[in-house]
Amino acid sequence: METYTEPEDIYVTLDLEDGTELECLVLLRFPLLGRQYAALIPTGSEDDPDAEIYLYRFGEDENGEAVVGNIEDDEEYEAVSDRYDEILDEIEYEEMGGDDVVDEPSSHGKRRK
């Protein structure tokens, strides 16, 4: 069972509400609720512990290019945000020498800090 992946150098461009574009690196991808999601960080901010992280639906187009989509509602966003936090805890635990077993819980592109 795939719980999350840390892709190598996948970049996407976000079209922000103010009409500007923001290039982001895909930090990790993870499944939840029958969909794929991605945590994104603006390029150049990878080493900034205070950088904003953006959570989006994730997929690939017919050419295999990465595409992101908005998370549709607050309930979906909360579930994705909670899962992202769990993954961060799992990664921290593994880095401290914990078990390699990671379980997925059964249970609008928005940004979070």
N, C-alpha and C positions, 0 to 999 in steps of 0.2 A: 504494500500500500504506500503510495507516494504521499508524504505529508507536506513537504515543501521542497523547493529547489532554489539554489542560488545560481542563477544564470551568469554566464560570462559575457560581459560587455554588450548587453542589449539596451539600446537607447530608444526612447520614444519622445515625440514632441507633443506637449499639451497646448491646446488652444485655450487661453484663459478668457474669462468673461470680459476683461477690459480690452480684448482684441490683440493682446501680446501673445507671444509663444514662449514656452519654457521647455528647454531640453532637459530630459531626466534619464537617469540610469535606473534600470530595473534591479532593485536590491534582491528581491526574492519573489517567487511565485508560489501560490498555494491553492489547493482545491477547498471548496466549502459550498455546501448547499447545491451541489451539482454543477457548479461553475468554477472557473479559474479566476483568481485575483492576483494582483501584483502590488507590491509596495515600491514606490518610486521616490527617488531623491534627486533634486536638481543637480545637474553636472557641476562640478567644482565644489560641491558641498559635502562630498563623501566623507571627509575627515572631521566635519563639524558636528559635535555631539548635540548641538542645538538646532540643527537643520530640520526644516519641516519635511515630513514624510507624507506622500500622497498615496491614497488607496484607491485603486480602480479595478474594474473588471478587466480581464486580460484574455487575449486570444491571438490568433494569427489569421491573416488574410489568405487568399488563394495562392499567393506567391511566397507564403511562409514568413511574411513580414509581421512583426509585432504590432498589434493594435490594442488600444485601451478604450474602455467605454465607461460612462458614468454609472455609479451605483445608484439605483433607482429610488430608494426610500430610506428613511432613518432606521427602520428595523433591520434592513439588510446591512446598512453601514455599521450599525452597532455590532452585529454578528461578525462582520469582517474585521472590524477594529479589535474585538475581543480575541478573535483567532490570531490576529497579528501579534497581539500582546503575549498570547500563549506561546507562539513560536519564538519570540524573543526570549522568553523565560527558558524554553527548551534549549535554545542555542547557548545561552549563558550556562545552563546546567551541564551541557555536554562539554563546553570549554573548561569547566571546572573538574572534568574527569568523570562525569556521570555516565549512566548507561546510554547506549546508542539507540535504545528503543524509544520511539516517539509515536504516541497514539493520537489519532484525529478524534476530536469530540463528536458525539452523535447529535449532539444537539441540532449613487450620484457621486460620482467621483468627488470626494471631499478630502480636505487635507486635515492632518492632525499633527500636533506638535508633541 
